[in-house]
Every structure is written in C-alpha cells, then in structure tokens.
Amino acid sequence: MATTLIKGGTVVTATGRSEADVLIDGETIVAVLAPGSVLLGTDLTAGVDTVIDATGKYVIPGGVDAHTHMELPFGGTAASDTFETGTRAAAWGGTTTIIDFAVQTYGQKVLDGLAAWHEKAAGNCAIDYAFHQIIGGVDDDSLAVLPSLVDEGITSFKLFMAYPGVFYSDDAQILKAMQVSAETGMLTMMHAENGPVIDVLAAQLVEKGKTDPYFHGIARAWQAEEEATHRAIMLSHLTGAPLYVVHVSAKQAVEQLAWARDNGQNVFGETCPQYLYLSLEEQLGASSEEWGAFEGSKWVCSTPLRSREEGHQHHMWQALRTNDIQMVSTDHCPFCMKGQKELGLGDFRKIPNGIGSVEHRMDLMYQGVVSGQITLERWVELTSTTPARMFGLYGKKGVIQPGADADIVVYDPNGHTSIGLGKTHHMNMDHSAWEGFEIDGHVDTVLSRGKVVVDDNQYIGSKGDGKFVKRGLSQYLI
C-alpha cells in the first residue's frame, strides 16, 4: 500500500496543537510523530512514497458536515447539487465526510426511501458519506422499522414540526417516535418550528400583498422557533429520548437548549454559517437591478435568517463559545435562481427553501478564528470532531490519531480565499450565497482516506472515491 508523510506542519485537534508529522499507510493514519523522531527510522522521508510539505500550515482532521441535502425534492423541484457535484464541492472546501438525509415521504415505506438514496449516492461521491433518515410519515410501519436502521448504520432520524402536508409530525407522532429513540439510543433530530402557526402568518402576509422574500423571515417568526424548540425538549424529557435540534437560528431557541442542558438533558443543537454571518435585513431584504426585491430569494431557507438588529448572530457565536450549541453544519440545500428560486416570484411561500454552503463551511468558520470569535481548537471541534462524535463516527473520522481514516486537510493560515462565481465556487448553482466573502486562509491539500483529492488549486480526485460509512450510536451523550 502507498505511504504518505505529512511533514513540518502544526497538527491541530479539538484539545490542542503541536508540531508533528503524520504518517499514512494506505487509507489509515499509522503514526503521529514528533519532528525529528527516529522511532520508525532515521530518514522517514526516504522510506515513503509521497511527502507533503506542511511547513507553516495547519494539519487538521477533514471536515464532517452532518447536515446536507443532495438531490432533495422540494417545492416542485430538487436541490441542484447531485451527490457527484455536491461532494466534489465539499472536497474543495476541506470537508471529507457528509451525512445526508434519506427521505421517507408520507405513505412511502422507510426502507424504500433509504434504498432510493443509496441508489442516488452509490459510486458517485467524491468523499465518504453516511445517512440520517427523514421520517415524513410516523405510522405503525415506520415505527416498527426504525430500530432495524441501526444495523444499517443509520442511527439518527429526523422529524419536522414544520411543513404541514409535506413532512409535518404532530405531537402524538413525535412522542411515539421519541419512545423508539429512547429504547434504541437512536438520536432524534428535530426541525423545530411551529408549522401550522407559520402557515397562517404567511397566508395573512400574502393576502396583504406582502409577497417578497423578506416576508419569509417575518412569517417564520422567532417565537415559532422558540416555542417548537421548547415543545421538543419537553417531549424529549417525557420520553427520555436524546434530542438534536437542527439549524438553530434564534437566540431564544438557544436559551431553551441551554436551559435543558443545564437540567441534565441529552439535548443538543447545531447552527449553520448563514445564521452567524447573514441577516434578515441585509440578505432577505436585498434588492438588485436584475431581480429587484426578489434578490432576497437567494437566501430563503428555513429556519430563516434572523434580524441583526435583534442580535441573533452575536448570540450564535457566543453559544458556540459556551457550548450551548455544539457544532456547525450547513443544511446545504442549493437551488438556482433561474427555473428554481424564481418559482416563488410573487409569492414567497413558493420559493424553494435552501442555501448552498457545503464548499465554504470550513473557510467561513476559520474566519471566526481570525476575527477572534472562536479558538483554532474550537474550529476543529465544531466542524469535525463533535460532528463525528455526535453521529457515531469518531475514531475513524474527526481525529488525527493512529487507526483513524486518513481524512486530512492541510490549511494555510497565510493563504487567502475569495468566494464567489468565477472565484471559489464549485457547487452546481448559478449564484453564490457567499458572493464577495474574503477568507484569511486557504485549503491547500485535502486527503480522503489517504488519497489526495484536492491539491494546489486542482481537484485530482474522481467520482466514486467516496464510500458509504455505517455509523454507530452517538458518542456524545451525557
């Protein structure tokens, strides 16, 4: 098997940093050595097939994006990234594992939905991938099959308190599913927004002629997120089920999670880069010469972007520092403006919900290190180590240590990355939600299970490099 030595860099983990060399044999890390170590010989560089010079750079575990939606059907269309294009873009940005969502829609068999996602992904991915399971119809059949997913390496399932008529589960259905979660150790993931209330508010706004994308954020008020988050926490407490709330955007929802955790519950939350950087006023309320007020549809996602004036973005960064929010995913669900987002011209309710970010998460979070929002170690923890632990991948993913998969990123803190069309943009979209963002760092080299897939601003991997990874139960529970 081919051997690789990553030499001269600073290895950064969730718990610290050190000058060290990393030796890879085939797909696996076999040693992390102090510089100049003769433990494996006096001239290790002469005995390996490839040497990667990481002098002056950080050597970090590859990113784990635990929330993506490749090819997701939504609102009469489908997410524009395929597993091929989306995972290739992820690799460009230093993410080496994604966890996507297999979908069971109402009336469909769970295992049929899972089989469809395996078919979409198999042989197409640039990096490793795993699945969560969306349960769009909580009934006797789906409840009976849920425990069997653990043997398939799928140890988490997602429910929705939003989208009545599409994915919505009522409280009784959530209770029954959480009882399975408590019995099996599976992690219940929750989209926590009060969907029926949102639908009423949205209809009332449209009736008043308030149809622009800005009103998507007004209809999905923070009170609807806080209330649903609290209700999910109460049902979790009642059943004893571990709970993971996805894409938290409102500071009031964070307060609910913090309260539950302070009381000893197995309750966790993620946020996304859009809730740290973007806002209701600046993005959803944007206007352009081409699109007018519909420009804001580029940033229509759910939960929505929140008001900067109300301080949600500041509170999200703070929650990442205090561990009231444990990790950062993307909720990558891209749509083009032409032919997709424009389905909602004249009615914000018809705009496909989603933003494309899978390529930029590692960079955007590193900029938080540069600006003093988080530490270098916390960057690795939020983007790699905790996602791996939360979803039963740690040991193989999320860490640089002997026995781990050689998923490694060499990151240059002295480099620079300009995000936008024609600059850094490899997702299958006709616009960038991050147009004009400048990053004081650069992904130089990316290895996926020991194979270099990105190097020197070139993608040198290939379709099918990625494999399906079975996950264990969460390693993050209290």
LINKARA-V222912 format. One record per pair of residues at least 12 apart in sequence whose C-alpha atoms are under 8 Angstrom apart, sorted by sequence separation. I is the first residue (numbers start at 0). J is the second residue. If there is no record, write none. Layout:
I_J / I_J
This chain:
7_19 / 8_20 / 19_31 / 20_32 / 69_81 / 70_82 / 101_113 / 256_268 / 283_295 / 339_351 / 384_396 / 385_397 / 419_431 / 443_455 / 6_19 / 7_20 / 19_32 / 20_33 / 69_82 / 201_214 / 282_295 / 283_296 / 365_378 / 383_396 / 384_397 / 443_456 / 6_20 / 19_33 / 20_34 / 101_115 / 102_116 / 201_215 / 204_218 / 283_297 / 364_378 / 383_397 / 384_398 / 419_433 / 420_434 / 5_20 / 6_21 / 18_33 / 19_34 / 101_116 / 158_173 / 283_298 / 383_398 / 418_433 / 419_434 / 4_20 / 5_21 / 18_34 / 69_85 / 228_244 / 282_298 / 283_299 / 418_434 / 419_435 / 4_21 / 5_22 / 201_218 / 334_351 / 418_435 / 419_436 / 4_22 / 200_218 / 201_219 / 364_382 / 417_435 / 418_436 / 447_465 / 3_22 / 4_23 / 113_132 / 200_219 / 334_353 / 417_436 / 418_437 / 2_22 / 3_23 / 198_218 / 332_352 / 333_353 / 334_354 / 417_437 / 418_438 / 2_23 / 3_24 / 132_153 / 197_218 / 247_268 / 283_304 / 332_353 / 333_354 / 334_355 / 361_382 / 416_437 / 417_438 / 2_24 / 131_153 / 134_156 / 197_219 / 244_266 / 246_268 / 247_269 / 248_270 / 331_353 / 332_354 / 333_355 / 360_382 / 415_437 / 416_438 / 1_24 / 2_25 / 130_153 / 131_154 / 132_155 / 133_156 / 134_157 / 135_158 / 197_220 / 229_252 / 241_264 / 242_265 / 243_266 / 244_267 / 245_268 / 246_269 / 247_270 / 330_353 / 331_354 / 332_355 / 415_438 / 416_439 / 0_24 / 1_25 / 129_153 / 131_155 / 132_156 / 133_157 / 134_158 / 135_159 / 225_249 / 228_252 / 232_256 / 241_265 / 242_266 / 243_267 / 244_268 / 245_269 / 246_270 / 247_271 / 279_303 / 330_354 / 331_355 / 415_439 / 416_440 / 0_25 / 109_134 / 131_156 / 132_157 / 133_158 / 224_249 / 240_265 / 241_266 / 242_267 / 243_268 / 244_269 / 245_270 / 246_271 / 279_304 / 331_356 / 414_439 / 415_440 / 416_441 / 131_157 / 197_223 / 225_251 / 226_252 / 229_255 / 243_269 / 248_274 / 278_304 / 279_305 / 280_306 / 329_355 / 330_356 / 331_357 / 413_439 / 414_440 / 415_441 / 7_34 / 167_194 / 192_219 / 196_223 / 225_252 / 228_255 / 229_256 / 232_259 / 247_274 / 277_304 / 278_305 / 279_306 / 280_307 / 329_356 / 412_439 / 413_440 / 414_441 / 221_249 / 224_252 / 228_256 / 236_264 / 277_305 / 278_306 / 279_307 / 329_357 / 412_440 / 413_441 / 97_126 / 99_128 / 101_130 / 103_132 / 107_136 / 156_185 / 158_187 / 160_189 / 161_190 / 194_223 / 222_251 / 278_307 / 411_440 / 412_441 / 64_94 / 67_97 / 69_99 / 96_126 / 97_127 / 98_128 / 99_129 / 100_130 / 101_131 / 102_132 / 103_133 / 104_134 / 105_135 / 106_136 / 135_165 / 136_166 / 154_184 / 155_185 / 156_186 / 157_187 / 158_188 / 159_189 / 160_190 / 161_191 / 193_223 / 221_251 / 225_255 / 274_304 / 410_440 / 411_441 / 62_93 / 63_94 / 66_97 / 67_98 / 68_99 / 95_126 / 96_127 / 97_128 / 98_129 / 99_130 / 100_131 / 101_132 / 102_133 / 103_134 / 104_135 / 105_136 / 135_166 / 136_167 / 137_168 / 154_185 / 155_186 / 156_187 / 157_188 / 158_189 / 159_190 / 160_191 / 161_192 / 163_194 / 192_223 / 193_224 / 221_252 / 273_304 / 274_305 / 329_360 / 410_441 / 411_442 / 61_93 / 62_94 / 63_95 / 64_96 / 65_97 / 66_98 / 67_99 / 68_100 / 95_127 / 96_128 / 97_129 / 98_130 / 99_131 / 100_132 / 101_133 / 102_134 / 103_135 / 104_136 / 108_140 / 109_141 / 134_166 / 135_167 / 136_168 / 154_186 / 155_187 / 156_188 / 157_189 / 158_190 / 159_191 / 160_192 / 161_193 / 162_194 / 163_195 / 192_224 / 328_360 / 410_442 / 411_443 / 61_94 / 62_95 / 63_96 / 64_97 / 65_98 / 66_99 / 67_100 / 96_129 / 98_131 / 100_133 / 102_135 / 103_136 / 108_141 / 135_168 / 142_175 / 146_179 / 155_188 / 157_190 / 159_192 / 160_193 / 161_194 / 162_195 / 191_224 / 192_225 / 193_226 / 409_442 / 410_443 / 61_95 / 62_96 / 63_97 / 64_98 / 65_99 / 66_100 / 110_144 / 138_172 / 142_176 / 145_179 / 160_194 / 161_195 / 191_225 / 192_226 / 193_227 / 232_266 / 278_312 / 408_442 / 409_443 / 410_444 / 61_96 / 63_98 / 90_125 / 109_144 / 137_172 / 192_227 / 277_312 / 408_443 / 409_444 / 90_126 / 137_173 / 149_185 / 191_227 / 192_228 / 276_312 / 408_444 / 409_445 / 82_119 / 83_120 / 87_124 / 142_179 / 146_183 / 191_228 / 274_311 / 275_312 / 408_445 / 82_120 / 86_124 / 87_125 / 274_312 / 275_313 / 407_445 / 408_446 / 86_125 / 87_126 / 137_176 / 297_336 / 406_445 / 407_446 / 4_44 / 83_123 / 86_126 / 191_231 / 275_315 / 296_336 / 406_446 / 407_447 / 82_123 / 83_124 / 274_315 / 275_316 / 405_446 / 406_447 / 82_124 / 83_125 / 189_231 / 405_447 / 406_448 / 407_449 / 4_47 / 297_340 / 404_447 / 405_448 / 406_449 / 3_47 / 6_50 / 8_52 / 9_53 / 296_340 / 404_448 / 405_449 / 2_47 / 3_48 / 4_49 / 5_50 / 6_51 / 7_52 / 8_53 / 9_54 / 270_315 / 404_449 / 1_47 / 2_48 / 3_49 / 4_50 / 5_51 / 6_52 / 7_53 / 8_54 / 9_55 / 11_57 / 1_48 / 2_49 / 3_50 / 4_51 / 5_52 / 6_53 / 7_54 / 8_55 / 9_56 / 10_57 / 11_58 / 12_59 / 3_51 / 5_53 / 6_54 / 7_55 / 8_56 / 9_57 / 10_58 / 11_59 / 12_60 / 8_57 / 9_58 / 10_59 / 8_58 / 293_344 / 296_347 / 299_350 / 300_351 / 301_352 / 299_351 / 300_352 / 301_353 / 320_372 / 187_240 / 189_242 / 191_244 / 299_352 / 300_353 / 320_373 / 186_240 / 187_241 / 188_242 / 189_243 / 190_244 / 191_245 / 248_302 / 270_324 / 296_350 / 299_353 / 300_354 / 319_373 / 326_380 / 327_381 / 328_382 / 186_241 / 187_242 / 188_243 / 189_244 / 190_245 / 247_302 / 248_303 / 268_323 / 269_324 / 272_327 / 298_353 / 299_354 / 317_372 / 326_381 / 327_382 / 184_240 / 185_241 / 186_242 / 187_243 / 188_244 / 189_245 / 190_246 / 246_302 / 248_304 / 249_305 / 267_323 / 268_324 / 269_325 / 270_326 / 271_327 / 272_328 / 298_354 / 316_372 / 325_381 / 326_382 / 177_234 / 181_238 / 184_241 / 186_243 / 188_245 / 248_305 / 267_324 / 268_325 / 269_326 / 270_327 / 271_328 / 272_329 / 297_354 / 316_373 / 320_377 / 177_235 / 181_239 / 182_240 / 267_325 / 268_326 / 269_327 / 270_328 / 271_329 / 181_240 / 269_328 / 270_329 / 271_330 / 326_385 / 105_165 / 174_234 / 178_238 / 180_240 / 181_241 / 250_310 / 325_385 / 326_386 / 104_165 / 105_166 / 173_234 / 177_238 / 178_239 / 180_241 / 250_311 / 104_166 / 177_239 / 178_240 / 249_311 / 253_315 / 177_240 / 216_279 / 248_311 / 260_323 / 174_238 / 250_314 / 250_315 / 253_318 / 213_279 / 257_323 / 358_424 / 160_227 / 213_280 / 216_283 / 248_315 / 256_323 / 358_425 / 358_426 / 213_283 / 253_323 / 369_439 / 212_283 / 213_284 / 253_324 / 355_426 / 212_284 / 366_438 / 355_428 / 365_438 / 366_439 / 366_440 / 363_438 / 365_440 / 355_431 / 356_432 / 362_438 / 355_432 / 224_302 / 354_432 / 362_440 / 392_470 / 362_441 / 391_470 / 392_471 / 212_292 / 362_442 / 390_470 / 391_471 / 211_292 / 212_293 / 390_471 / 391_472 / 393_474 / 211_293 / 212_294 / 213_295 / 246_328 / 390_472 / 391_473 / 212_295 / 219_302 / 390_473 / 391_474 / 211_295 / 212_296 / 215_299 / 219_303 / 221_305 / 246_330 / 272_356 / 389_473 / 390_474 / 388_473 / 389_474 / 388_474 / 389_475 / 212_299 / 216_303 / 388_475 / 389_476 / 215_303 / 216_304 / 272_360 / 216_305 / 385_475 / 272_363 / 272_364 / 337_429 / 335_428 / 336_429 / 333_427 / 334_428 / 335_429 / 336_430 / 333_428 / 335_430 / 192_302 / 215_347 / 211_344 / 214_347 / 215_348 / 297_430 / 211_345 / 298_432 / 210_345 / 211_346 / 212_347 / 297_432 / 210_346 / 211_347 / 210_347 / 205_346 / 201_348 / 265_476 / 265_477 / 264_477 / 263_477 / 155_390 / 241_476 / 154_390 / 154_391 / 80_332 / 79_332 / 80_333 / 78_332 / 79_333 / 78_333 / 79_334 / 78_334 / 79_335 / 77_334 / 71_332 / 66_328 / 67_329 / 68_330 / 69_331 / 64_327 / 65_328 / 66_329 / 67_330 / 68_331 / 69_332 / 76_339 / 94_357 / 64_328 / 65_329 / 66_330 / 67_331 / 68_332 / 94_358 / 64_329 / 66_331 / 67_332 / 92_357 / 93_358 / 92_358 / 91_358 / 92_359 / 94_361 / 89_357 / 90_358 / 92_360 / 93_361 / 88_357 / 89_358 / 92_361 / 88_358 / 89_359 / 92_362 / 85_357 / 74_349 / 76_351 / 74_350 / 74_351 / 73_351 / 73_352 / 186_472 / 185_472 / 186_473 / 184_472 / 185_473 / 184_473 / 67_357 / 64_357 / 62_361 / 95_406 / 95_407 / 93_408 / 152_468 / 153_469 / 154_470 / 62_379 / 152_469 / 153_470 / 154_471 / 64_382 / 151_469 / 152_470 / 153_471 / 154_472 / 60_379 / 63_382 / 64_383 / 152_471 / 154_473 / 59_379 / 62_382 / 63_383 / 127_447 / 62_383 / 63_384 / 65_386 / 126_447 / 61_383 / 64_386 / 149_471 / 60_383 / 63_386 / 149_472 / 60_384 / 63_387 / 65_390 / 63_396 / 63_397 / 91_425 / 61_396 / 62_397 / 125_460 / 60_396 / 61_397 / 88_424 / 125_461 / 60_397 / 88_425 / 125_462 / 126_463 / 127_464 / 128_465 / 60_398 / 87_425 / 88_426 / 124_462 / 125_463 / 126_464 / 127_465 / 128_466 / 129_467 / 59_398 / 60_399 / 123_462 / 124_463 / 125_464 / 126_465 / 127_466 / 128_467 / 129_468 / 59_399 / 122_462 / 123_463 / 124_464 / 125_465 / 126_466 / 127_467 / 128_468 / 129_469 / 84_425 / 85_426 / 122_463 / 123_464 / 124_465 / 127_468 / 129_470 / 84_426 / 85_427 / 121_463 / 122_464 / 123_465 / 124_466 / 84_427 / 122_465 / 122_466 / 61_406 / 121_466 / 60_406 / 61_407 / 80_426 / 121_467 / 60_407 / 61_408 / 80_427 / 59_407 / 60_408 / 79_427 / 80_428 / 58_407 / 59_408 / 79_428 / 93_442 / 58_408 / 59_409 / 92_442 / 95_445 / 57_408 / 58_409 / 59_410 / 91_442 / 95_446 / 57_409 / 58_410 / 93_445 / 95_447 / 56_409 / 57_410 / 56_410 / 57_411 / 91_445 / 56_411 / 57_412 / 90_445 / 53_409 / 55_411 / 56_412 / 16_376 / 15_376 / 14_376 / 90_452 / 91_453 / 13_376 / 90_453 / 11_375 / 12_376 / 13_377 / 11_376 / 13_378 / 13_379 / 12_379 / 13_380 / 91_458 / 11_379 / 12_380 / 31_399 / 31_400 / 30_400 / 31_401 / 13_384 / 28_399 / 29_400 / 30_401 / 28_400 / 29_401 / 28_401 / 29_402 / 27_401 / 28_402 / 29_403 / 27_402 / 28_403 / 27_403 / 28_404 / 27_404 / 28_405 / 26_404 / 27_405 / 26_405 / 83_462 / 23_405 / 61_445 / 61_446 / 12_398 / 61_447 / 12_399 / 26_447 / 27_448 / 26_448 / 27_449 / 25_448 / 26_449 / 25_449 / 26_450 / 24_449 / 23_449 / 3_449
